[in-house]
C-alpha cells in the first residue's frame, strides 16, 4: 500500500462527511427571526393574565432633577408583582445623579396595565404622588417585560424578568 493512501482516504472521508452535513442542514429549515415570529403569532397571544407573579426590573434613563432643573441620569431597580388581572404593585429603588434628589429606597407604587393580543400594551404607575404612563411590550411568553415612560416627558426605560 502506498504511504499517501491513508492520507487520501482520510481526505475523502472528511469531504464525504462534510457533504453529508451540508445536505442534511440544507433540508432543515433555518430558525430565524421571521420563523420565530410567525410561530409566535400562530400559537401565542397575550392578555392581562400573561403577567402574573414577581418580576425584577432594571431602570435607566434621564429626567429633570426637579421642576425647572437640568436633566440628570437615573438608575434603579424595582420588584413588581403583577396580579394577572391588570393591576400591580411594586417597590423601586432609584438613584438620581443630583444633590437635589435624595436616594429613594423601597419607594412603593401601584398601578394598572392593559395588554393587547400582540403583547404590546400600556401601563400606569403611581409612586410618590406622580403618575407615569408607560408603553410596554411583553416578550418570551410572558417571562420578560420592556417598558418606556411616555408621559411625563422623560427618557426612562426598564427591562424586567420574571423571578
CNS distance restraints for C-alpha pairs under 8 A (distance, minus, plus):
assign (resid   1 and name CA) (resid   5 and name CA) 7.08 0.50 0.50
assign (resid   3 and name CA) (resid   7 and name CA) 7.89 0.50 0.50
assign (resid   4 and name CA) (resid   8 and name CA) 6.20 0.50 0.50
assign (resid   5 and name CA) (resid   9 and name CA) 6.02 0.50 0.50
assign (resid   6 and name CA) (resid  10 and name CA) 6.14 0.50 0.50
assign (resid   7 and name CA) (resid  11 and name CA) 6.28 0.50 0.50
assign (resid   8 and name CA) (resid  12 and name CA) 6.23 0.50 0.50
assign (resid   9 and name CA) (resid  13 and name CA) 6.12 0.50 0.50
assign (resid  10 and name CA) (resid  14 and name CA) 6.06 0.50 0.50
assign (resid  11 and name CA) (resid  15 and name CA) 6.13 0.50 0.50
assign (resid  12 and name CA) (resid  16 and name CA) 6.06 0.50 0.50
assign (resid  13 and name CA) (resid  17 and name CA) 6.10 0.50 0.50
assign (resid  14 and name CA) (resid  18 and name CA) 6.11 0.50 0.50
assign (resid  15 and name CA) (resid  19 and name CA) 6.05 0.50 0.50
assign (resid  16 and name CA) (resid  20 and name CA) 6.19 0.50 0.50
assign (resid  17 and name CA) (resid  21 and name CA) 6.27 0.50 0.50
assign (resid  18 and name CA) (resid  22 and name CA) 6.22 0.50 0.50
assign (resid  19 and name CA) (resid  23 and name CA) 6.12 0.50 0.50
assign (resid  20 and name CA) (resid  24 and name CA) 6.11 0.50 0.50
assign (resid  21 and name CA) (resid  25 and name CA) 5.98 0.50 0.50
assign (resid  22 and name CA) (resid  26 and name CA) 5.98 0.50 0.50
assign (resid  23 and name CA) (resid  27 and name CA) 6.61 0.50 0.50
assign (resid  24 and name CA) (resid  28 and name CA) 6.74 0.50 0.50
assign (resid  25 and name CA) (resid  29 and name CA) 7.97 0.50 0.50
assign (resid  30 and name CA) (resid  35 and name CA) 7.96 0.50 0.50
assign (resid  31 and name CA) (resid  35 and name CA) 5.84 0.50 0.50
assign (resid  31 and name CA) (resid  36 and name CA) 6.71 0.50 0.50
assign (resid  32 and name CA) (resid  36 and name CA) 6.27 0.50 0.50
assign (resid  33 and name CA) (resid  37 and name CA) 6.07 0.50 0.50
assign (resid  34 and name CA) (resid  38 and name CA) 6.17 0.50 0.50
assign (resid  35 and name CA) (resid  39 and name CA) 6.07 0.50 0.50
assign (resid  36 and name CA) (resid  40 and name CA) 6.02 0.50 0.50
assign (resid  37 and name CA) (resid  41 and name CA) 5.96 0.50 0.50
assign (resid  38 and name CA) (resid  42 and name CA) 6.24 0.50 0.50
assign (resid  39 and name CA) (resid  43 and name CA) 6.18 0.50 0.50
assign (resid  40 and name CA) (resid  44 and name CA) 5.21 0.50 0.50
assign (resid  40 and name CA) (resid  45 and name CA) 7.79 0.50 0.50
assign (resid  41 and name CA) (resid  45 and name CA) 7.02 0.50 0.50
assign (resid  41 and name CA) (resid 118 and name CA) 7.76 0.50 0.50
assign (resid  44 and name CA) (resid 141 and name CA) 7.30 0.50 0.50
assign (resid  45 and name CA) (resid 117 and name CA) 4.82 0.50 0.50
assign (resid  45 and name CA) (resid 118 and name CA) 5.93 0.50 0.50
assign (resid  45 and name CA) (resid 119 and name CA) 6.62 0.50 0.50
assign (resid  46 and name CA) (resid  50 and name CA) 5.76 0.50 0.50
assign (resid  46 and name CA) (resid 115 and name CA) 6.44 0.50 0.50
assign (resid  46 and name CA) (resid 116 and name CA) 6.18 0.50 0.50
assign (resid  46 and name CA) (resid 117 and name CA) 4.55 0.50 0.50
assign (resid  46 and name CA) (resid 118 and name CA) 6.24 0.50 0.50
assign (resid  46 and name CA) (resid 119 and name CA) 4.94 0.50 0.50
assign (resid  46 and name CA) (resid 138 and name CA) 7.93 0.50 0.50
assign (resid  46 and name CA) (resid 142 and name CA) 7.91 0.50 0.50
assign (resid  47 and name CA) (resid  51 and name CA) 7.98 0.50 0.50
assign (resid  47 and name CA) (resid 114 and name CA) 7.71 0.50 0.50
assign (resid  47 and name CA) (resid 115 and name CA) 5.28 0.50 0.50
assign (resid  47 and name CA) (resid 116 and name CA) 6.13 0.50 0.50
assign (resid  47 and name CA) (resid 117 and name CA) 5.99 0.50 0.50
assign (resid  47 and name CA) (resid 119 and name CA) 7.41 0.50 0.50
assign (resid  48 and name CA) (resid  84 and name CA) 5.51 0.50 0.50
assign (resid  48 and name CA) (resid  85 and name CA) 5.66 0.50 0.50
assign (resid  48 and name CA) (resid  86 and name CA) 5.35 0.50 0.50
assign (resid  48 and name CA) (resid 113 and name CA) 7.40 0.50 0.50
assign (resid  48 and name CA) (resid 114 and name CA) 6.00 0.50 0.50
assign (resid  48 and name CA) (resid 115 and name CA) 5.40 0.50 0.50
assign (resid  49 and name CA) (resid  83 and name CA) 7.80 0.50 0.50
assign (resid  49 and name CA) (resid  84 and name CA) 4.01 0.50 0.50
assign (resid  49 and name CA) (resid  85 and name CA) 5.90 0.50 0.50
assign (resid  49 and name CA) (resid  86 and name CA) 7.57 0.50 0.50
assign (resid  50 and name CA) (resid  84 and name CA) 6.44 0.50 0.50
assign (resid  50 and name CA) (resid 141 and name CA) 7.80 0.50 0.50
assign (resid  50 and name CA) (resid 142 and name CA) 5.63 0.50 0.50
assign (resid  51 and name CA) (resid  82 and name CA) 5.69 0.50 0.50
assign (resid  51 and name CA) (resid  83 and name CA) 7.06 0.50 0.50
assign (resid  51 and name CA) (resid  84 and name CA) 5.23 0.50 0.50
assign (resid  51 and name CA) (resid 142 and name CA) 6.10 0.50 0.50
assign (resid  52 and name CA) (resid  81 and name CA) 7.20 0.50 0.50
assign (resid  52 and name CA) (resid  82 and name CA) 4.74 0.50 0.50
assign (resid  52 and name CA) (resid  83 and name CA) 5.04 0.50 0.50
assign (resid  52 and name CA) (resid  84 and name CA) 4.51 0.50 0.50
assign (resid  53 and name CA) (resid  81 and name CA) 5.32 0.50 0.50
assign (resid  53 and name CA) (resid  82 and name CA) 5.24 0.50 0.50
assign (resid  53 and name CA) (resid  83 and name CA) 6.41 0.50 0.50
assign (resid  53 and name CA) (resid  84 and name CA) 7.77 0.50 0.50
assign (resid  53 and name CA) (resid 162 and name CA) 7.28 0.50 0.50
assign (resid  53 and name CA) (resid 163 and name CA) 7.82 0.50 0.50
assign (resid  54 and name CA) (resid  79 and name CA) 6.76 0.50 0.50
assign (resid  54 and name CA) (resid  80 and name CA) 5.61 0.50 0.50
assign (resid  54 and name CA) (resid  81 and name CA) 4.42 0.50 0.50
assign (resid  54 and name CA) (resid  82 and name CA) 6.45 0.50 0.50
assign (resid  54 and name CA) (resid 162 and name CA) 5.92 0.50 0.50
assign (resid  54 and name CA) (resid 163 and name CA) 5.67 0.50 0.50
assign (resid  55 and name CA) (resid  79 and name CA) 5.86 0.50 0.50
assign (resid  55 and name CA) (resid  80 and name CA) 5.25 0.50 0.50
assign (resid  55 and name CA) (resid  81 and name CA) 6.38 0.50 0.50
assign (resid  55 and name CA) (resid  82 and name CA) 7.83 0.50 0.50
assign (resid  55 and name CA) (resid 160 and name CA) 5.78 0.50 0.50
assign (resid  55 and name CA) (resid 161 and name CA) 5.20 0.50 0.50
assign (resid  55 and name CA) (resid 162 and name CA) 4.21 0.50 0.50
assign (resid  55 and name CA) (resid 163 and name CA) 5.33 0.50 0.50
assign (resid  56 and name CA) (resid  77 and name CA) 7.26 0.50 0.50
assign (resid  56 and name CA) (resid  78 and name CA) 5.88 0.50 0.50
assign (resid  56 and name CA) (resid  79 and name CA) 4.86 0.50 0.50
assign (resid  56 and name CA) (resid  80 and name CA) 6.48 0.50 0.50
assign (resid  56 and name CA) (resid 160 and name CA) 5.19 0.50 0.50
assign (resid  56 and name CA) (resid 161 and name CA) 5.45 0.50 0.50
assign (resid  56 and name CA) (resid 162 and name CA) 6.46 0.50 0.50
assign (resid  56 and name CA) (resid 163 and name CA) 6.50 0.50 0.50
assign (resid  57 and name CA) (resid  77 and name CA) 5.41 0.50 0.50
assign (resid  57 and name CA) (resid  78 and name CA) 4.98 0.50 0.50
assign (resid  57 and name CA) (resid  79 and name CA) 6.39 0.50 0.50
assign (resid  57 and name CA) (resid  80 and name CA) 7.58 0.50 0.50
assign (resid  57 and name CA) (resid 158 and name CA) 6.19 0.50 0.50
assign (resid  57 and name CA) (resid 159 and name CA) 5.30 0.50 0.50
assign (resid  57 and name CA) (resid 160 and name CA) 3.95 0.50 0.50
assign (resid  57 and name CA) (resid 161 and name CA) 6.56 0.50 0.50
assign (resid  58 and name CA) (resid  75 and name CA) 7.57 0.50 0.50
assign (resid  58 and name CA) (resid  76 and name CA) 5.88 0.50 0.50
assign (resid  58 and name CA) (resid  77 and name CA) 4.57 0.50 0.50
assign (resid  58 and name CA) (resid  78 and name CA) 6.59 0.50 0.50
assign (resid  58 and name CA) (resid 158 and name CA) 5.40 0.50 0.50
assign (resid  58 and name CA) (resid 159 and name CA) 5.59 0.50 0.50
assign (resid  58 and name CA) (resid 160 and name CA) 6.55 0.50 0.50
assign (resid  59 and name CA) (resid  74 and name CA) 7.63 0.50 0.50
assign (resid  59 and name CA) (resid  75 and name CA) 5.35 0.50 0.50
assign (resid  59 and name CA) (resid  76 and name CA) 4.83 0.50 0.50
assign (resid  59 and name CA) (resid  77 and name CA) 5.65 0.50 0.50
assign (resid  59 and name CA) (resid  78 and name CA) 7.54 0.50 0.50
assign (resid  59 and name CA) (resid 156 and name CA) 7.07 0.50 0.50
assign (resid  59 and name CA) (resid 157 and name CA) 5.89 0.50 0.50
assign (resid  59 and name CA) (resid 158 and name CA) 4.36 0.50 0.50
assign (resid  59 and name CA) (resid 159 and name CA) 6.92 0.50 0.50
assign (resid  60 and name CA) (resid  73 and name CA) 7.70 0.50 0.50
assign (resid  60 and name CA) (resid  74 and name CA) 5.57 0.50 0.50
assign (resid  60 and name CA) (resid  75 and name CA) 4.51 0.50 0.50
assign (resid  60 and name CA) (resid  76 and name CA) 6.60 0.50 0.50
assign (resid  60 and name CA) (resid 156 and name CA) 5.65 0.50 0.50
assign (resid  60 and name CA) (resid 157 and name CA) 5.62 0.50 0.50
assign (resid  60 and name CA) (resid 158 and name CA) 6.29 0.50 0.50
assign (resid  61 and name CA) (resid  73 and name CA) 5.91 0.50 0.50
assign (resid  61 and name CA) (resid  74 and name CA) 5.19 0.50 0.50
assign (resid  61 and name CA) (resid  75 and name CA) 6.66 0.50 0.50
assign (resid  61 and name CA) (resid 154 and name CA) 7.87 0.50 0.50
assign (resid  61 and name CA) (resid 155 and name CA) 5.27 0.50 0.50
assign (resid  61 and name CA) (resid 156 and name CA) 4.06 0.50 0.50
assign (resid  61 and name CA) (resid 157 and name CA) 6.17 0.50 0.50
assign (resid  62 and name CA) (resid  71 and name CA) 5.99 0.50 0.50
assign (resid  62 and name CA) (resid  72 and name CA) 5.27 0.50 0.50
assign (resid  62 and name CA) (resid  73 and name CA) 4.46 0.50 0.50
assign (resid  62 and name CA) (resid  74 and name CA) 5.40 0.50 0.50
assign (resid  62 and name CA) (resid 154 and name CA) 6.44 0.50 0.50
assign (resid  62 and name CA) (resid 155 and name CA) 5.26 0.50 0.50
assign (resid  62 and name CA) (resid 156 and name CA) 6.08 0.50 0.50
assign (resid  63 and name CA) (resid  71 and name CA) 4.90 0.50 0.50
assign (resid  63 and name CA) (resid  72 and name CA) 5.57 0.50 0.50
assign (resid  63 and name CA) (resid  73 and name CA) 6.74 0.50 0.50
assign (resid  63 and name CA) (resid  74 and name CA) 7.07 0.50 0.50
assign (resid  63 and name CA) (resid 154 and name CA) 5.10 0.50 0.50
assign (resid  63 and name CA) (resid 155 and name CA) 6.38 0.50 0.50
assign (resid  63 and name CA) (resid 156 and name CA) 7.50 0.50 0.50
assign (resid  64 and name CA) (resid  68 and name CA) 7.32 0.50 0.50
assign (resid  64 and name CA) (resid  69 and name CA) 5.71 0.50 0.50
assign (resid  64 and name CA) (resid  70 and name CA) 5.35 0.50 0.50
assign (resid  64 and name CA) (resid  71 and name CA) 4.08 0.50 0.50
assign (resid  64 and name CA) (resid  72 and name CA) 5.87 0.50 0.50
assign (resid  64 and name CA) (resid 154 and name CA) 7.68 0.50 0.50
assign (resid  65 and name CA) (resid  69 and name CA) 5.78 0.50 0.50
assign (resid  65 and name CA) (resid  70 and name CA) 6.44 0.50 0.50
assign (resid  65 and name CA) (resid  71 and name CA) 6.14 0.50 0.50
assign (resid  65 and name CA) (resid  72 and name CA) 5.93 0.50 0.50
assign (resid  65 and name CA) (resid  96 and name CA) 7.41 0.50 0.50
assign (resid  65 and name CA) (resid  97 and name CA) 7.98 0.50 0.50
assign (resid  65 and name CA) (resid  98 and name CA) 6.25 0.50 0.50
assign (resid  65 and name CA) (resid 100 and name CA) 6.49 0.50 0.50
assign (resid  65 and name CA) (resid 101 and name CA) 6.35 0.50 0.50
assign (resid  66 and name CA) (resid  70 and name CA) 7.92 0.50 0.50
assign (resid  66 and name CA) (resid 100 and name CA) 7.36 0.50 0.50
assign (resid  66 and name CA) (resid 101 and name CA) 7.65 0.50 0.50
assign (resid  72 and name CA) (resid  96 and name CA) 6.84 0.50 0.50
assign (resid  72 and name CA) (resid  97 and name CA) 5.73 0.50 0.50
assign (resid  72 and name CA) (resid  98 and name CA) 6.65 0.50 0.50
assign (resid  73 and name CA) (resid  96 and name CA) 5.89 0.50 0.50
assign (resid  73 and name CA) (resid  97 and name CA) 5.33 0.50 0.50
assign (resid  74 and name CA) (resid  94 and name CA) 6.96 0.50 0.50
assign (resid  74 and name CA) (resid  95 and name CA) 5.80 0.50 0.50
assign (resid  74 and name CA) (resid  96 and name CA) 4.50 0.50 0.50
assign (resid  74 and name CA) (resid  97 and name CA) 6.34 0.50 0.50
assign (resid  74 and name CA) (resid 156 and name CA) 7.91 0.50 0.50
assign (resid  75 and name CA) (resid  94 and name CA) 5.94 0.50 0.50
assign (resid  75 and name CA) (resid  95 and name CA) 5.43 0.50 0.50
assign (resid  75 and name CA) (resid  96 and name CA) 6.61 0.50 0.50
assign (resid  76 and name CA) (resid  92 and name CA) 7.07 0.50 0.50
assign (resid  76 and name CA) (resid  93 and name CA) 5.31 0.50 0.50
assign (resid  76 and name CA) (resid  94 and name CA) 4.35 0.50 0.50
assign (resid  76 and name CA) (resid  95 and name CA) 5.87 0.50 0.50
assign (resid  77 and name CA) (resid  92 and name CA) 5.61 0.50 0.50
assign (resid  77 and name CA) (resid  93 and name CA) 5.36 0.50 0.50
assign (resid  77 and name CA) (resid  94 and name CA) 6.75 0.50 0.50
assign (resid  78 and name CA) (resid  90 and name CA) 6.62 0.50 0.50
assign (resid  78 and name CA) (resid  91 and name CA) 5.58 0.50 0.50
assign (resid  78 and name CA) (resid  92 and name CA) 3.97 0.50 0.50
assign (resid  78 and name CA) (resid  93 and name CA) 6.25 0.50 0.50
assign (resid  79 and name CA) (resid  90 and name CA) 5.47 0.50 0.50
assign (resid  79 and name CA) (resid  91 and name CA) 5.47 0.50 0.50
assign (resid  79 and name CA) (resid  92 and name CA) 6.35 0.50 0.50
assign (resid  80 and name CA) (resid  88 and name CA) 6.87 0.50 0.50
assign (resid  80 and name CA) (resid  89 and name CA) 5.84 0.50 0.50
assign (resid  80 and name CA) (resid  90 and name CA) 4.17 0.50 0.50
assign (resid  80 and name CA) (resid  91 and name CA) 6.64 0.50 0.50
assign (resid  81 and name CA) (resid  88 and name CA) 5.48 0.50 0.50
assign (resid  81 and name CA) (resid  89 and name CA) 5.48 0.50 0.50
assign (resid  81 and name CA) (resid  90 and name CA) 6.07 0.50 0.50
assign (resid  82 and name CA) (resid  86 and name CA) 7.59 0.50 0.50
assign (resid  82 and name CA) (resid  87 and name CA) 6.28 0.50 0.50
assign (resid  82 and name CA) (resid  88 and name CA) 4.46 0.50 0.50
assign (resid  82 and name CA) (resid  89 and name CA) 6.89 0.50 0.50
assign (resid  83 and name CA) (resid  87 and name CA) 5.80 0.50 0.50
assign (resid  83 and name CA) (resid  88 and name CA) 5.80 0.50 0.50
assign (resid  86 and name CA) (resid 112 and name CA) 5.34 0.50 0.50
assign (resid  86 and name CA) (resid 113 and name CA) 4.88 0.50 0.50
assign (resid  86 and name CA) (resid 114 and name CA) 5.88 0.50 0.50
assign (resid  87 and name CA) (resid 110 and name CA) 7.70 0.50 0.50
assign (resid  87 and name CA) (resid 111 and name CA) 5.78 0.50 0.50
assign (resid  87 and name CA) (resid 112 and name CA) 4.33 0.50 0.50
assign (resid  87 and name CA) (resid 113 and name CA) 6.17 0.50 0.50
assign (resid  88 and name CA) (resid 110 and name CA) 5.80 0.50 0.50
assign (resid  88 and name CA) (resid 111 and name CA) 5.41 0.50 0.50
assign (resid  88 and name CA) (resid 112 and name CA) 6.07 0.50 0.50
assign (resid  88 and name CA) (resid 113 and name CA) 7.79 0.50 0.50
assign (resid  89 and name CA) (resid 108 and name CA) 7.52 0.50 0.50
assign (resid  89 and name CA) (resid 109 and name CA) 5.70 0.50 0.50
assign (resid  89 and name CA) (resid 110 and name CA) 4.22 0.50 0.50
assign (resid  89 and name CA) (resid 111 and name CA) 6.29 0.50 0.50
assign (resid  90 and name CA) (resid 108 and name CA) 5.80 0.50 0.50
assign (resid  90 and name CA) (resid 109 and name CA) 5.18 0.50 0.50
assign (resid  90 and name CA) (resid 110 and name CA) 6.19 0.50 0.50
assign (resid  91 and name CA) (resid 106 and name CA) 5.09 0.50 0.50
assign (resid  91 and name CA) (resid 107 and name CA) 5.22 0.50 0.50
assign (resid  91 and name CA) (resid 108 and name CA) 4.49 0.50 0.50
assign (resid  91 and name CA) (resid 109 and name CA) 6.14 0.50 0.50
assign (resid  92 and name CA) (resid 104 and name CA) 7.98 0.50 0.50
assign (resid  92 and name CA) (resid 105 and name CA) 6.78 0.50 0.50
assign (resid  92 and name CA) (resid 106 and name CA) 5.27 0.50 0.50
assign (resid  92 and name CA) (resid 107 and name CA) 5.21 0.50 0.50
assign (resid  92 and name CA) (resid 108 and name CA) 6.64 0.50 0.50
assign (resid  92 and name CA) (resid 109 and name CA) 7.80 0.50 0.50
assign (resid  93 and name CA) (resid 103 and name CA) 7.66 0.50 0.50
assign (resid  93 and name CA) (resid 104 and name CA) 5.64 0.50 0.50
assign (resid  93 and name CA) (resid 105 and name CA) 4.48 0.50 0.50
assign (resid  93 and name CA) (resid 106 and name CA) 5.35 0.50 0.50
assign (resid  93 and name CA) (resid 107 and name CA) 6.32 0.50 0.50
assign (resid  94 and name CA) (resid 103 and name CA) 6.21 0.50 0.50
assign (resid  94 and name CA) (resid 104 and name CA) 5.33 0.50 0.50
assign (resid  94 and name CA) (resid 105 and name CA) 6.63 0.50 0.50
assign (resid  95 and name CA) (resid 102 and name CA) 7.62 0.50 0.50
assign (resid  95 and name CA) (resid 103 and name CA) 5.11 0.50 0.50
assign (resid  95 and name CA) (resid 104 and name CA) 6.67 0.50 0.50
assign (resid  96 and name CA) (resid 101 and name CA) 6.34 0.50 0.50
assign (resid  96 and name CA) (resid 102 and name CA) 7.45 0.50 0.50
assign (resid  96 and name CA) (resid 103 and name CA) 6.87 0.50 0.50
assign (resid  97 and name CA) (resid 101 and name CA) 7.77 0.50 0.50
assign (resid  98 and name CA) (resid 102 and name CA) 7.86 0.50 0.50
assign (resid 107 and name CA) (resid 127 and name CA) 7.16 0.50 0.50
assign (resid 107 and name CA) (resid 128 and name CA) 7.50 0.50 0.50
assign (resid 108 and name CA) (resid 127 and name CA) 6.22 0.50 0.50
assign (resid 108 and name CA) (resid 128 and name CA) 7.73 0.50 0.50
assign (resid 109 and name CA) (resid 125 and name CA) 6.62 0.50 0.50
assign (resid 109 and name CA) (resid 126 and name CA) 5.48 0.50 0.50
assign (resid 109 and name CA) (resid 127 and name CA) 4.37 0.50 0.50
assign (resid 109 and name CA) (resid 128 and name CA) 7.47 0.50 0.50
assign (resid 110 and name CA) (resid 125 and name CA) 5.80 0.50 0.50
assign (resid 110 and name CA) (resid 126 and name CA) 5.57 0.50 0.50
assign (resid 110 and name CA) (resid 127 and name CA) 6.85 0.50 0.50
assign (resid 111 and name CA) (resid 123 and name CA) 7.24 0.50 0.50
assign (resid 111 and name CA) (resid 124 and name CA) 5.34 0.50 0.50
assign (resid 111 and name CA) (resid 125 and name CA) 4.47 0.50 0.50
assign (resid 111 and name CA) (resid 126 and name CA) 5.97 0.50 0.50
assign (resid 112 and name CA) (resid 123 and name CA) 5.74 0.50 0.50
assign (resid 112 and name CA) (resid 124 and name CA) 5.39 0.50 0.50
assign (resid 112 and name CA) (resid 125 and name CA) 6.87 0.50 0.50
assign (resid 113 and name CA) (resid 121 and name CA) 7.23 0.50 0.50
assign (resid 113 and name CA) (resid 122 and name CA) 5.61 0.50 0.50
assign (resid 113 and name CA) (resid 123 and name CA) 4.11 0.50 0.50
assign (resid 113 and name CA) (resid 124 and name CA) 6.29 0.50 0.50
assign (resid 114 and name CA) (resid 121 and name CA) 5.50 0.50 0.50
assign (resid 114 and name CA) (resid 122 and name CA) 5.48 0.50 0.50
assign (resid 114 and name CA) (resid 123 and name CA) 6.49 0.50 0.50
assign (resid 115 and name CA) (resid 119 and name CA) 5.90 0.50 0.50
assign (resid 115 and name CA) (resid 120 and name CA) 5.83 0.50 0.50
assign (resid 115 and name CA) (resid 121 and name CA) 4.35 0.50 0.50
assign (resid 115 and name CA) (resid 122 and name CA) 6.77 0.50 0.50
assign (resid 116 and name CA) (resid 120 and name CA) 5.51 0.50 0.50
assign (resid 116 and name CA) (resid 121 and name CA) 5.68 0.50 0.50
assign (resid 119 and name CA) (resid 137 and name CA) 5.71 0.50 0.50
assign (resid 119 and name CA) (resid 138 and name CA) 5.19 0.50 0.50
assign (resid 119 and name CA) (resid 139 and name CA) 7.23 0.50 0.50
assign (resid 120 and name CA) (resid 135 and name CA) 7.65 0.50 0.50
assign (resid 120 and name CA) (resid 136 and name CA) 5.75 0.50 0.50
assign (resid 120 and name CA) (resid 137 and name CA) 4.41 0.50 0.50
assign (resid 120 and name CA) (resid 138 and name CA) 6.41 0.50 0.50
assign (resid 121 and name CA) (resid 135 and name CA) 6.05 0.50 0.50
assign (resid 121 and name CA) (resid 136 and name CA) 5.09 0.50 0.50
assign (resid 121 and name CA) (resid 137 and name CA) 6.22 0.50 0.50
assign (resid 122 and name CA) (resid 133 and name CA) 7.16 0.50 0.50
assign (resid 122 and name CA) (resid 134 and name CA) 5.73 0.50 0.50
assign (resid 122 and name CA) (resid 135 and name CA) 4.83 0.50 0.50
assign (resid 122 and name CA) (resid 136 and name CA) 5.62 0.50 0.50
assign (resid 123 and name CA) (resid 133 and name CA) 5.84 0.50 0.50
assign (resid 123 and name CA) (resid 134 and name CA) 5.00 0.50 0.50
assign (resid 123 and name CA) (resid 135 and name CA) 6.40 0.50 0.50
assign (resid 123 and name CA) (resid 136 and name CA) 6.76 0.50 0.50
assign (resid 124 and name CA) (resid 131 and name CA) 6.64 0.50 0.50
assign (resid 124 and name CA) (resid 132 and name CA) 5.61 0.50 0.50
assign (resid 124 and name CA) (resid 133 and name CA) 4.64 0.50 0.50
assign (resid 124 and name CA) (resid 134 and name CA) 6.20 0.50 0.50
assign (resid 125 and name CA) (resid 131 and name CA) 5.47 0.50 0.50
assign (resid 125 and name CA) (resid 132 and name CA) 5.18 0.50 0.50
assign (resid 125 and name CA) (resid 133 and name CA) 6.61 0.50 0.50
assign (resid 125 and name CA) (resid 134 and name CA) 7.85 0.50 0.50
assign (resid 126 and name CA) (resid 130 and name CA) 5.46 0.50 0.50
assign (resid 126 and name CA) (resid 131 and name CA) 4.18 0.50 0.50
assign (resid 126 and name CA) (resid 132 and name CA) 6.34 0.50 0.50
assign (resid 127 and name CA) (resid 131 and name CA) 6.59 0.50 0.50
assign (resid 132 and name CA) (resid 149 and name CA) 6.64 0.50 0.50
assign (resid 132 and name CA) (resid 150 and name CA) 7.60 0.50 0.50
assign (resid 132 and name CA) (resid 151 and name CA) 5.78 0.50 0.50
assign (resid 132 and name CA) (resid 152 and name CA) 6.35 0.50 0.50
assign (resid 133 and name CA) (resid 149 and name CA) 5.85 0.50 0.50
assign (resid 133 and name CA) (resid 150 and name CA) 5.67 0.50 0.50
assign (resid 133 and name CA) (resid 151 and name CA) 5.19 0.50 0.50
assign (resid 133 and name CA) (resid 152 and name CA) 7.34 0.50 0.50
assign (resid 134 and name CA) (resid 147 and name CA) 6.16 0.50 0.50
assign (resid 134 and name CA) (resid 148 and name CA) 5.33 0.50 0.50
assign (resid 134 and name CA) (resid 149 and name CA) 4.25 0.50 0.50
assign (resid 134 and name CA) (resid 150 and name CA) 5.35 0.50 0.50
assign (resid 134 and name CA) (resid 151 and name CA) 7.15 0.50 0.50
assign (resid 135 and name CA) (resid 147 and name CA) 5.65 0.50 0.50
assign (resid 135 and name CA) (resid 148 and name CA) 5.34 0.50 0.50
assign (resid 135 and name CA) (resid 149 and name CA) 6.40 0.50 0.50
assign (resid 135 and name CA) (resid 150 and name CA) 6.53 0.50 0.50
assign (resid 136 and name CA) (resid 145 and name CA) 6.84 0.50 0.50
assign (resid 136 and name CA) (resid 146 and name CA) 5.59 0.50 0.50
assign (resid 136 and name CA) (resid 147 and name CA) 4.46 0.50 0.50
assign (resid 136 and name CA) (resid 148 and name CA) 6.62 0.50 0.50
assign (resid 137 and name CA) (resid 145 and name CA) 5.80 0.50 0.50
assign (resid 137 and name CA) (resid 146 and name CA) 5.26 0.50 0.50
assign (resid 137 and name CA) (resid 147 and name CA) 6.61 0.50 0.50
assign (resid 138 and name CA) (resid 142 and name CA) 5.70 0.50 0.50
assign (resid 138 and name CA) (resid 143 and name CA) 7.64 0.50 0.50
assign (resid 138 and name CA) (resid 144 and name CA) 5.86 0.50 0.50
assign (resid 138 and name CA) (resid 145 and name CA) 4.55 0.50 0.50
assign (resid 138 and name CA) (resid 146 and name CA) 6.45 0.50 0.50
assign (resid 139 and name CA) (resid 143 and name CA) 6.57 0.50 0.50
assign (resid 139 and name CA) (resid 144 and name CA) 5.24 0.50 0.50
assign (resid 139 and name CA) (resid 145 and name CA) 6.16 0.50 0.50
assign (resid 139 and name CA) (resid 146 and name CA) 7.83 0.50 0.50
assign (resid 140 and name CA) (resid 144 and name CA) 5.99 0.50 0.50
assign (resid 142 and name CA) (resid 162 and name CA) 7.89 0.50 0.50
assign (resid 143 and name CA) (resid 161 and name CA) 5.79 0.50 0.50
assign (resid 143 and name CA) (resid 162 and name CA) 5.06 0.50 0.50
assign (resid 144 and name CA) (resid 159 and name CA) 7.30 0.50 0.50
assign (resid 144 and name CA) (resid 160 and name CA) 5.46 0.50 0.50
assign (resid 144 and name CA) (resid 161 and name CA) 4.46 0.50 0.50
assign (resid 144 and name CA) (resid 162 and name CA) 6.15 0.50 0.50
assign (resid 145 and name CA) (resid 159 and name CA) 5.86 0.50 0.50
assign (resid 145 and name CA) (resid 160 and name CA) 4.95 0.50 0.50
assign (resid 145 and name CA) (resid 161 and name CA) 6.49 0.50 0.50
assign (resid 146 and name CA) (resid 157 and name CA) 7.54 0.50 0.50
assign (resid 146 and name CA) (resid 158 and name CA) 5.91 0.50 0.50
assign (resid 146 and name CA) (resid 159 and name CA) 4.66 0.50 0.50
assign (resid 146 and name CA) (resid 160 and name CA) 6.34 0.50 0.50
assign (resid 147 and name CA) (resid 157 and name CA) 5.43 0.50 0.50
assign (resid 147 and name CA) (resid 158 and name CA) 5.17 0.50 0.50
assign (resid 147 and name CA) (resid 159 and name CA) 6.43 0.50 0.50
assign (resid 148 and name CA) (resid 155 and name CA) 7.60 0.50 0.50
assign (resid 148 and name CA) (resid 156 and name CA) 5.91 0.50 0.50
assign (resid 148 and name CA) (resid 157 and name CA) 4.36 0.50 0.50
assign (resid 148 and name CA) (resid 158 and name CA) 6.61 0.50 0.50
assign (resid 149 and name CA) (resid 153 and name CA) 7.75 0.50 0.50
assign (resid 149 and name CA) (resid 154 and name CA) 6.80 0.50 0.50
assign (resid 149 and name CA) (resid 155 and name CA) 6.70 0.50 0.50
assign (resid 149 and name CA) (resid 156 and name CA) 5.56 0.50 0.50
assign (resid 149 and name CA) (resid 157 and name CA) 6.33 0.50 0.50
assign (resid 150 and name CA) (resid 154 and name CA) 7.28 0.50 0.50
